[in-house]
Structures are given as structure tokens and as C-alpha cells.
Amino acid sequence: MSKKKSFVLRLSEEKMKALEKWAADEFRSTNGQLEWIITKALKDSGRLKNMNSSNEN
């Protein structure tokens, strides 16, 4: 398993509430939802390759 690095992310209250609801709707933690969104965006843009599918969920 790869190491994870923490960082601070500032979002508006409105965006945070929407993100939390989206995560709950998909049975993910807020952090897990952010990781999923970022991973998908990186893959879709061709900037991330050779990622294990087990890290996507």
C-alpha cells in the first residue's frame, strides 16, 4: 500500500455540505469521496497511470 500525504483544503460551507451529501449518498467518507474525485480526474486527463483498481473505492 502506498503512503498517503495529508494536506489542508479550504472549501466554502456550501461546497463542503454538497460534498458531504454526495459522499454519504455513495457510502463513502468525505475524505474517500475527495480521493475518488481526484483519482478519477487524474485518470480521465491522462495524468495518472498504473493505479490499482482496489484504490478507487
PQR file with spaces between the fields and no chain letter, atoms N, CA, C, O and H, PARSE charges and radii, in Angstrom:
ATOM       1  N    MET     1       0.841   -1.186    0.000 -0.4000 1.5000
ATOM       2  CA   MET     1       0.000    0.000    0.000 -0.0000 2.0000
ATOM       3  C    MET     1       0.883    1.245    0.000  0.5500 1.7000
ATOM       4  O    MET     1       1.875    1.305    0.727 -0.5500 1.4000
ATOM       5  N    SER     2       0.528    2.226   -0.805 -0.4000 1.5000
ATOM       6  CA   SER     2       1.330    3.442   -0.888 -0.0000 2.0000
ATOM       7  C    SER     2       1.055    4.363    0.293  0.5500 1.7000
ATOM       8  O    SER     2      -0.021    4.341    0.890 -0.5500 1.4000
ATOM       9  H    SER     2      -0.277    2.177   -1.395  0.4000 1.0000
ATOM      10  N    LYS     3       2.052    5.165    0.610 -0.4000 1.5000
ATOM      11  CA   LYS     3       1.912    6.141    1.682 -0.0000 2.0000
ATOM      12  C    LYS     3       0.969    7.244    1.249  0.5500 1.7000
ATOM      13  O    LYS     3       0.911    7.602    0.073 -0.5500 1.4000
ATOM      14  H    LYS     3       2.927    5.183    0.125  0.4000 1.0000
ATOM      15  N    LYS     4       0.230    7.781    2.210 -0.4000 1.5000
ATOM      16  CA   LYS     4      -0.659    8.905    1.914 -0.0000 2.0000
ATOM      17  C    LYS     4      -0.130   10.143    2.610  0.5500 1.7000
ATOM      18  O    LYS     4       0.386   10.076    3.726 -0.5500 1.4000
ATOM      19  H    LYS     4       0.277    7.491    3.165  0.4000 1.0000
ATOM      20  N    LYS     5      -0.264   11.256    1.945 -0.4000 1.5000
ATOM      21  CA   LYS     5       0.203   12.524    2.478 -0.0000 2.0000
ATOM      22  C    LYS     5      -1.001   13.398    2.805  0.5500 1.7000
ATOM      23  O    LYS     5      -1.929   13.500    2.003 -0.5500 1.4000
ATOM      24  H    LYS     5      -0.683   11.310    1.039  0.4000 1.0000
ATOM      25  N    SER     6      -0.992   14.026    3.971 -0.4000 1.5000
ATOM      26  CA   SER     6      -2.103   14.900    4.354 -0.0000 2.0000
ATOM      27  C    SER     6      -1.853   16.330    3.879  0.5500 1.7000
ATOM      28  O    SER     6      -0.714   16.760    3.699 -0.5500 1.4000
ATOM      29  H    SER     6      -0.237   13.943    4.622  0.4000 1.0000
ATOM      30  N    PHE     7      -2.951   17.047    3.685 -0.4000 1.5000
ATOM      31  CA   PHE     7      -2.861   18.466    3.341 -0.0000 2.0000
ATOM      32  C    PHE     7      -4.158   19.144    3.749  0.5500 1.7000
ATOM      33  O    PHE     7      -5.179   18.488    3.952 -0.5500 1.4000
ATOM      34  H    PHE     7      -3.876   16.698    3.832  0.4000 1.0000
ATOM      35  N    VAL     8      -4.107   20.451    3.865 -0.4000 1.5000
ATOM      36  CA   VAL     8      -5.281   21.228    4.255 -0.0000 2.0000
ATOM      37  C    VAL     8      -6.005   21.684    2.999  0.5500 1.7000
ATOM      38  O    VAL     8      -5.381   22.134    2.038 -0.5500 1.4000
ATOM      39  H    VAL     8      -3.277   20.984    3.700  0.4000 1.0000
ATOM      40  N    LEU     9      -7.319   21.564    3.015 -0.4000 1.5000
ATOM      41  CA   LEU     9      -8.139   22.016    1.894 -0.0000 2.0000
ATOM      42  C    LEU     9      -9.234   22.917    2.451  0.5500 1.7000
ATOM      43  O    LEU     9      -9.967   22.523    3.359 -0.5500 1.4000
ATOM      44  H    LEU     9      -7.826   21.198    3.796  0.4000 1.0000
ATOM      45  N    ARG    10      -9.342   24.098    1.919 -0.4000 1.5000
ATOM      46  CA   ARG    10     -10.377   25.026    2.361 -0.0000 2.0000
ATOM      47  C    ARG    10     -11.464   25.087    1.301  0.5500 1.7000
ATOM      48  O    ARG    10     -11.200   25.353    0.129 -0.5500 1.4000
ATOM      49  H    ARG    10      -8.747   24.418    1.181  0.4000 1.0000
ATOM      50  N    LEU    11     -12.701   24.833    1.740 -0.4000 1.5000
ATOM      51  CA   LEU    11     -13.856   24.898    0.845 -0.0000 2.0000
ATOM      52  C    LEU    11     -14.915   25.791    1.463  0.5500 1.7000
ATOM      53  O    LEU    11     -14.971   25.953    2.682 -0.5500 1.4000
ATOM      54  H    LEU    11     -12.916   24.617    2.693  0.4000 1.0000
ATOM      55  N    SER    12     -15.738   26.358    0.629 -0.4000 1.5000
ATOM      56  CA   SER    12     -16.866   27.128    1.157 -0.0000 2.0000
ATOM      57  C    SER    12     -17.802   26.167    1.894  0.5500 1.7000
ATOM      58  O    SER    12     -17.796   24.964    1.635 -0.5500 1.4000
ATOM      59  H    SER    12     -15.693   26.225   -0.361  0.4000 1.0000
ATOM      60  N    GLU    13     -18.582   26.695    2.787 -0.4000 1.5000
ATOM      61  CA   GLU    13     -19.521   25.864    3.547 -0.0000 2.0000
ATOM      62  C    GLU    13     -20.507   25.158    2.613  0.5500 1.7000
ATOM      63  O    GLU    13     -20.858   23.998    2.828 -0.5500 1.4000
ATOM      64  H    GLU    13     -18.586   27.673    2.997  0.4000 1.0000
ATOM      65  N    GLU    14     -20.945   25.869    1.582 -0.4000 1.5000
ATOM      66  CA   GLU    14     -21.888   25.294    0.614 -0.0000 2.0000
ATOM      67  C    GLU    14     -21.270   24.094   -0.120  0.5500 1.7000
ATOM      68  O    GLU    14     -21.914   23.056   -0.269 -0.5500 1.4000
ATOM      69  H    GLU    14     -20.660   26.812    1.407  0.4000 1.0000
ATOM      70  N    LYS    15     -20.023   24.243   -0.574 -0.4000 1.5000
ATOM      71  CA   LYS    15     -19.355   23.146   -1.274 -0.0000 2.0000
ATOM      72  C    LYS    15     -19.115   21.971   -0.328  0.5500 1.7000
ATOM      73  O    LYS    15     -19.275   20.816   -0.724 -0.5500 1.4000
ATOM      74  H    LYS    15     -19.500   25.086   -0.453  0.4000 1.0000
ATOM      75  N    MET    16     -18.739   22.253    0.903 -0.4000 1.5000
ATOM      76  CA   MET    16     -18.477   21.179    1.863 -0.0000 2.0000
ATOM      77  C    MET    16     -19.751   20.383    2.152  0.5500 1.7000
ATOM      78  O    MET    16     -19.715   19.154    2.214 -0.5500 1.4000
ATOM      79  H    MET    16     -18.609   23.191    1.224  0.4000 1.0000
ATOM      80  N    LYS    17     -20.861   21.074    2.326 -0.4000 1.5000
ATOM      81  CA   LYS    17     -22.141   20.381    2.568 -0.0000 2.0000
ATOM      82  C    LYS    17     -22.525   19.506    1.374  0.5500 1.7000
ATOM      83  O    LYS    17     -22.993   18.380    1.544 -0.5500 1.4000
ATOM      84  H    LYS    17     -20.890   22.072    2.276  0.4000 1.0000
ATOM      85  N    ALA    18     -22.323   20.035    0.163 -0.4000 1.5000
ATOM      86  CA   ALA    18     -22.642   19.260   -1.042 -0.0000 2.0000
ATOM      87  C    ALA    18     -21.742   18.038   -1.148  0.5500 1.7000
ATOM      88  O    ALA    18     -22.203   16.955   -1.506 -0.5500 1.4000
ATOM      89  H    ALA    18     -21.943   20.950    0.024  0.4000 1.0000
ATOM      90  N    LEU    19     -20.456   18.206   -0.837 -0.4000 1.5000
ATOM      91  CA   LEU    19     -19.506   17.099   -0.871 -0.0000 2.0000
ATOM      92  C    LEU    19     -19.869   16.034    0.161  0.5500 1.7000
ATOM      93  O    LEU    19     -19.842   14.841   -0.142 -0.5500 1.4000
ATOM      94  H    LEU    19     -20.081   19.086   -0.545  0.4000 1.0000
ATOM      95  N    GLU    20     -20.204   16.453    1.364 -0.4000 1.5000
ATOM      96  CA   GLU    20     -20.584   15.505    2.421 -0.0000 2.0000
ATOM      97  C    GLU    20     -21.827   14.720    2.035  0.5500 1.7000
ATOM      98  O    GLU    20     -21.904   13.519    2.292 -0.5500 1.4000
ATOM      99  H    GLU    20     -20.225   17.422    1.611  0.4000 1.0000
ATOM     100  N    LYS    21     -22.804   15.387    1.420 -0.4000 1.5000
ATOM     101  CA   LYS    21     -24.024   14.687    0.992 -0.0000 2.0000
ATOM     102  C    LYS    21     -23.704   13.692   -0.106  0.5500 1.7000
ATOM     103  O    LYS    21     -24.190   12.561   -0.075 -0.5500 1.4000
ATOM     104  H    LYS    21     -22.741   16.364    1.211  0.4000 1.0000
ATOM     105  N    TRP    22     -22.894   14.094   -1.078 -0.4000 1.5000
ATOM     106  CA   TRP    22     -22.500   13.213   -2.178 -0.0000 2.0000
ATOM     107  C    TRP    22     -21.789   11.985   -1.617  0.5500 1.7000
ATOM     108  O    TRP    22     -22.081   10.859   -2.022 -0.5500 1.4000
ATOM     109  H    TRP    22     -22.500   15.012   -1.104  0.4000 1.0000
ATOM     110  N    ALA    23     -20.869   12.194   -0.697 -0.4000 1.5000
ATOM     111  CA   ALA    23     -20.137   11.079   -0.086 -0.0000 2.0000
ATOM     112  C    ALA    23     -21.105   10.138    0.634  0.5500 1.7000
ATOM     113  O    ALA    23     -21.010    8.921    0.478 -0.5500 1.4000
ATOM     114  H    ALA    23     -20.632   13.109   -0.368  0.4000 1.0000
ATOM     115  N    ALA    24     -22.018   10.680    1.406 -0.4000 1.5000
ATOM     116  CA   ALA    24     -22.989    9.854    2.135 -0.0000 2.0000
ATOM     117  C    ALA    24     -23.874    9.070    1.160  0.5500 1.7000
ATOM     118  O    ALA    24     -24.176    7.900    1.395 -0.5500 1.4000
ATOM     119  H    ALA    24     -22.095   11.669    1.532  0.4000 1.0000
ATOM     120  N    ASP    25     -24.284    9.713    0.072 -0.4000 1.5000
ATOM     121  CA   ASP    25     -25.117    9.045   -0.938 -0.0000 2.0000
ATOM     122  C    ASP    25     -24.415    7.839   -1.550  0.5500 1.7000
ATOM     123  O    ASP    25     -25.072    6.880   -1.954 -0.5500 1.4000
ATOM     124  H    ASP    25     -24.038   10.663   -0.119  0.4000 1.0000
ATOM     125  N    GLU    26     -23.086    7.879   -1.621 -0.4000 1.5000
ATOM     126  CA   GLU    26     -22.311    6.796   -2.221 -0.0000 2.0000
ATOM     127  C    GLU    26     -21.614    5.927   -1.181  0.5500 1.7000
ATOM     128  O    GLU    26     -20.738    5.125   -1.507 -0.5500 1.4000
ATOM     129  H    GLU    26     -22.552    8.658   -1.293  0.4000 1.0000
ATOM     130  N    PHE    27     -22.021    6.101    0.093 -0.4000 1.5000
ATOM     131  CA   PHE    27     -21.494    5.288    1.198 -0.0000 2.0000
ATOM     132  C    PHE    27     -19.977    5.390    1.327  0.5500 1.7000
ATOM     133  O    PHE    27     -19.295    4.395    1.569 -0.5500 1.4000
ATOM     134  H    PHE    27     -22.732    6.752    0.359  0.4000 1.0000
ATOM     135  N    ARG    28     -19.458    6.610    1.160 -0.4000 1.5000
ATOM     136  CA   ARG    28     -18.033    6.875    1.330 -0.0000 2.0000
ATOM     137  C    ARG    28     -17.865    7.932    2.416  0.5500 1.7000
ATOM     138  O    ARG    28     -18.798    8.674    2.724 -0.5500 1.4000
ATOM     139  H    ARG    28     -20.013    7.419    0.963  0.4000 1.0000
ATOM     140  N    SER    29     -16.678    7.992    2.987 -0.4000 1.5000
ATOM     141  CA   SER    29     -16.336    9.104    3.867 -0.0000 2.0000
ATOM     142  C    SER    29     -16.102   10.331    2.983  0.5500 1.7000
ATOM     143  O    SER    29     -15.917   10.211    1.772 -0.5500 1.4000
ATOM     144  H    SER    29     -15.920    7.390    2.737  0.4000 1.0000
ATOM     145  N    THR    30     -16.112   11.487    3.595 -0.4000 1.5000
ATOM     146  CA   THR    30     -15.821   12.705    2.828 -0.0000 2.0000
ATOM     147  C    THR    30     -14.421   12.627    2.239  0.5500 1.7000
ATOM     148  O    THR    30     -14.214   12.981    1.078 -0.5500 1.4000
ATOM     149  H    THR    30     -16.262   11.585    4.579  0.4000 1.0000
ATOM     150  N    ASN    31     -13.469   12.170    3.024 -0.4000 1.5000
ATOM     151  CA   ASN    31     -12.101   12.031    2.534 -0.0000 2.0000
ATOM     152  C    ASN    31     -12.039   11.021    1.382  0.5500 1.7000
ATOM     153  O    ASN    31     -11.375   11.261    0.374 -0.5500 1.4000
ATOM     154  H    ASN    31     -13.637   11.883    3.967  0.4000 1.0000
ATOM     155  N    GLY    32     -12.728    9.905    1.539 -0.4000 1.5000
ATOM     156  CA   GLY    32     -12.763    8.896    0.482 -0.0000 2.0000
ATOM     157  C    GLY    32     -13.381    9.434   -0.796  0.5500 1.7000
ATOM     158  O    GLY    32     -12.933    9.101   -1.893 -0.5500 1.4000
ATOM     159  H    GLY    32     -13.268    9.710    2.357  0.4000 1.0000
ATOM     160  N    GLN    33     -14.408   10.263   -0.660 -0.4000 1.5000
ATOM     161  CA   GLN    33     -15.055   10.855   -1.831 -0.0000 2.0000
ATOM     162  C    GLN    33     -14.098   11.806   -2.541  0.5500 1.7000
ATOM     163  O    GLN    33     -14.007   11.795   -3.769 -0.5500 1.4000
ATOM     164  H    GLN    33     -14.772   10.533    0.231  0.4000 1.0000
ATOM     165  N    LEU    34     -13.390   12.622   -1.779 -0.4000 1.5000
ATOM     166  CA   LEU    34     -12.403   13.522   -2.390 -0.0000 2.0000
ATOM     167  C    LEU    34     -11.319   12.739   -3.113  0.5500 1.7000
ATOM     168  O    LEU    34     -10.918   13.104   -4.219 -0.5500 1.4000
ATOM     169  H    LEU    34     -13.464   12.631   -0.782  0.4000 1.0000
ATOM     170  N    GLU    35     -10.847   11.670   -2.498 -0.4000 1.5000
ATOM     171  CA   GLU    35      -9.813   10.852   -3.127 -0.0000 2.0000
ATOM     172  C    GLU    35     -10.335   10.235   -4.425  0.5500 1.7000
ATOM     173  O    GLU    35      -9.615   10.184   -5.423 -0.5500 1.4000
ATOM     174  H    GLU    35     -11.173   11.373   -1.600  0.4000 1.0000
ATOM     175  N    TRP    36     -11.584    9.767   -4.413 -0.4000 1.5000
ATOM     176  CA   TRP    36     -12.196    9.185   -5.604 -0.0000 2.0000
ATOM     177  C    TRP    36     -12.319   10.238   -6.714  0.5500 1.7000
ATOM     178  O    TRP    36     -11.999    9.958   -7.870 -0.5500 1.4000
ATOM     179  H    TRP    36     -12.169    9.808   -3.603  0.4000 1.0000
ATOM     180  N    ILE    37     -12.777   11.436   -6.372 -0.4000 1.5000
ATOM     181  CA   ILE    37     -12.942   12.516   -7.357 -0.0000 2.0000
ATOM     182  C    ILE    37     -11.595   12.884   -7.973  0.5500 1.7000
ATOM     183  O    ILE    37     -11.477   13.016   -9.191 -0.5500 1.4000
ATOM     184  H    ILE    37     -13.037   11.664   -5.433  0.4000 1.0000
ATOM     185  N    ILE    38     -10.584   13.046   -7.127 -0.4000 1.5000
ATOM     186  CA   ILE    38      -9.263   13.434   -7.615 -0.0000 2.0000
ATOM     187  C    ILE    38      -8.652   12.336   -8.485  0.5500 1.7000
ATOM     188  O    ILE    38      -8.085   12.620   -9.540 -0.5500 1.4000
ATOM     189  H    ILE    38     -10.680   12.939   -6.137  0.4000 1.0000
ATOM     190  N    THR    39      -8.768   11.081   -8.040 -0.4000 1.5000
ATOM     191  CA   THR    39      -8.227    9.960   -8.818 -0.0000 2.0000
ATOM     192  C    THR    39      -8.900    9.877  -10.181  0.5500 1.7000
ATOM     193  O    THR    39      -8.230    9.687  -11.196 -0.5500 1.4000
ATOM     194  H    THR    39      -9.229   10.850   -7.183  0.4000 1.0000
ATOM     195  N    LYS    40     -10.228   10.019  -10.207 -0.4000 1.5000
ATOM     196  CA   LYS    40     -10.965    9.964  -11.475 -0.0000 2.0000
ATOM     197  C    LYS    40     -10.534   11.097  -12.398  0.5500 1.7000
ATOM     198  O    LYS    40     -10.315   10.872  -13.589 -0.5500 1.4000
ATOM     199  H    LYS    40     -10.772   10.173   -9.382  0.4000 1.0000
ATOM     200  N    ALA    41     -10.410   12.303  -11.871 -0.4000 1.5000
ATOM     201  CA   ALA    41      -9.994   13.444  -12.692 -0.0000 2.0000
ATOM     202  C    ALA    41      -8.583   13.242  -13.246  0.5500 1.7000
ATOM     203  O    ALA    41      -8.323   13.548  -14.410 -0.5500 1.4000
ATOM     204  H    ALA    41     -10.588   12.486  -10.904  0.4000 1.0000
ATOM     205  N    LEU    42      -7.685   12.734  -12.427 -0.4000 1.5000
ATOM     206  CA   LEU    42      -6.313   12.486  -12.886 -0.0000 2.0000
ATOM     207  C    LEU    42      -6.267   11.415  -13.969  0.5500 1.7000
ATOM     208  O    LEU    42      -5.547   11.561  -14.957 -0.5500 1.4000
ATOM     209  H    LEU    42      -7.896   12.485  -11.482  0.4000 1.0000
ATOM     210  N    LYS    43      -7.030   10.342  -13.789 -0.4000 1.5000
ATOM     211  CA   LYS    43      -7.074    9.286  -14.804 -0.0000 2.0000
ATOM     212  C    LYS    43      -7.709    9.782  -16.092  0.5500 1.7000
ATOM     213  O    LYS    43      -7.196    9.525  -17.181 -0.5500 1.4000
ATOM     214  H    LYS    43      -7.614   10.224  -12.986  0.4000 1.0000
ATOM     215  N    ASP    44      -8.842   10.503  -15.967 -0.4000 1.5000
ATOM     216  CA   ASP    44      -9.543   10.997  -17.152 -0.0000 2.0000
ATOM     217  C    ASP    44      -8.680   11.954  -17.968  0.5500 1.7000
ATOM     218  O    ASP    44      -8.819   12.032  -19.189 -0.5500 1.4000
ATOM     219  H    ASP    44      -9.258   10.712  -15.083  0.4000 1.0000
ATOM     220  N    SER    45      -7.792   12.681  -17.298 -0.4000 1.5000
ATOM     221  CA   SER    45      -6.934   13.640  -18.003 -0.0000 2.0000
ATOM     222  C    SER    45      -5.635   13.001  -18.491  0.5500 1.7000
ATOM     223  O    SER    45      -4.817   13.658  -19.135 -0.5500 1.4000
ATOM     224  H    SER    45      -7.679   12.619  -16.307  0.4000 1.0000
ATOM     225  N    GLY    46      -5.450   11.703  -18.179 -0.4000 1.5000
ATOM     226  CA   GLY    46      -4.244   11.008  -18.607 -0.0000 2.0000
ATOM     227  C    GLY    46      -3.018   11.334  -17.773  0.5500 1.7000
ATOM     228  O    GLY    46      -1.894   11.064  -18.196 -0.5500 1.4000
ATOM     229  H    GLY    46      -6.114   11.169  -17.657  0.4000 1.0000
ATOM     230  N    ARG    47      -3.215   11.907  -16.606 -0.4000 1.5000
ATOM     231  CA   ARG    47      -2.094   12.302  -15.754 -0.0000 2.0000
ATOM     232  C    ARG    47      -1.748   11.250  -14.708  0.5500 1.7000
ATOM     233  O    ARG    47      -0.749   11.384  -14.001 -0.5500 1.4000
ATOM     234  H    ARG    47      -4.128   12.126  -16.263  0.4000 1.0000
ATOM     235  N    LEU    48      -2.562   10.209  -14.606 -0.4000 1.5000
ATOM     236  CA   LEU    48      -2.305    9.158  -13.627 -0.0000 2.0000
ATOM     237  C    LEU    48      -2.471    7.814  -14.312  0.5500 1.7000
ATOM     238  O    LEU    48      -3.524    7.520  -14.878 -0.5500 1.4000
ATOM     239  H    LEU    48      -3.373   10.100  -15.181  0.4000 1.0000
ATOM     240  N    LYS    49      -1.434    7.008  -14.259 -0.4000 1.5000
ATOM     241  CA   LYS    49      -1.472    5.697  -14.898 -0.0000 2.0000
ATOM     242  C    LYS    49      -1.013    4.636  -13.909  0.5500 1.7000
ATOM     243  O    LYS    49      -0.415    4.953  -12.881 -0.5500 1.4000
ATOM     244  H    LYS    49      -0.578    7.247  -13.799  0.4000 1.0000
ATOM     245  N    ASN    50      -1.295    3.375  -14.225 -0.4000 1.5000
ATOM     246  CA   ASN    50      -0.860    2.237  -13.418 -0.0000 2.0000
ATOM     247  C    ASN    50      -1.342    2.307  -11.967  0.5500 1.7000
ATOM     248  O    ASN    50      -0.603    1.947  -11.051 -0.5500 1.4000
ATOM     249  H    ASN    50      -1.781    3.118  -15.060  0.4000 1.0000
ATOM     250  N    MET    51      -2.553    2.759  -11.759 -0.4000 1.5000
ATOM     251  CA   MET    51      -3.139    2.813  -10.417 -0.0000 2.0000
ATOM     252  C    MET    51      -3.930    1.534  -10.199  0.5500 1.7000
ATOM     253  O    MET    51      -4.687    1.120  -11.077 -0.5500 1.4000
ATOM     254  H    MET    51      -3.154    3.052  -12.504  0.4000 1.0000
ATOM     255  N    ASN    52      -3.766    0.902   -9.047 -0.4000 1.5000
ATOM     256  CA   ASN    52      -4.520   -0.315   -8.755 -0.0000 2.0000
ATOM     257  C    ASN    52      -5.994    0.022   -8.623  0.5500 1.7000
ATOM     258  O    ASN    52      -6.351    1.031   -8.014 -0.5500 1.4000
ATOM     259  H    ASN    52      -3.151    1.238   -8.334  0.4000 1.0000
ATOM     260  N    SER    53      -6.861   -0.826   -9.196 -0.4000 1.5000
ATOM     261  CA   SER    53      -8.298   -0.585   -9.112 -0.0000 2.0000
ATOM     262  C    SER    53      -8.802   -0.699   -7.684  0.5500 1.7000
ATOM     263  O    SER    53      -9.861   -0.155   -7.373 -0.5500 1.4000
ATOM     264  H    SER    53      -6.571   -1.645   -9.691  0.4000 1.0000
ATOM     265  N    SER    54      -8.084   -1.385   -6.805 -0.4000 1.5000
ATOM     266  CA   SER    54      -8.514   -1.533   -5.407 -0.0000 2.0000
ATOM     267  C    SER    54      -8.439   -0.196   -4.675  0.5500 1.7000
ATOM     268  O    SER    54      -9.094   -0.035   -3.646 -0.5500 1.4000
ATOM     269  H    SER    54      -7.224   -1.827   -7.058  0.4000 1.0000
ATOM     270  N    ASN    55      -7.666    0.762   -5.167 -0.4000 1.5000
ATOM     271  CA   ASN    55      -7.558    2.071   -4.527 -0.0000 2.0000
ATOM     272  C    ASN    55      -8.657    3.023   -4.964  0.5500 1.7000
ATOM     273  O    ASN    55      -8.753    4.131   -4.436 -0.5500 1.4000
ATOM     274  H    ASN    55      -7.134    0.631   -6.003  0.4000 1.0000
ATOM     275  N    GLU    56      -9.481    2.619   -5.908 -0.4000 1.5000
ATOM     276  CA   GLU    56     -10.503    3.514   -6.423 -0.0000 2.0000
ATOM     277  C    GLU    56     -11.715    3.619   -5.530  0.5500 1.7000
ATOM     278  O    GLU    56     -12.379    4.655   -5.532 -0.5500 1.4000
ATOM     279  H    GLU    56      -9.403    1.719   -6.337  0.4000 1.0000
ATOM     280  N    ASN    57     -12.028    2.606   -4.778 -0.4000 1.5000
ATOM     281  CA   ASN    57     -13.260    2.611   -3.976 -0.0000 2.0000
ATOM     282  C    ASN    57     -13.009    2.973   -2.574  0.5500 1.7000
ATOM     283  O    ASN    57     -13.942    3.022   -1.772 -0.5500 1.4000
ATOM     284  H    ASN    57     -11.489    1.764   -4.776  0.4000 1.0000
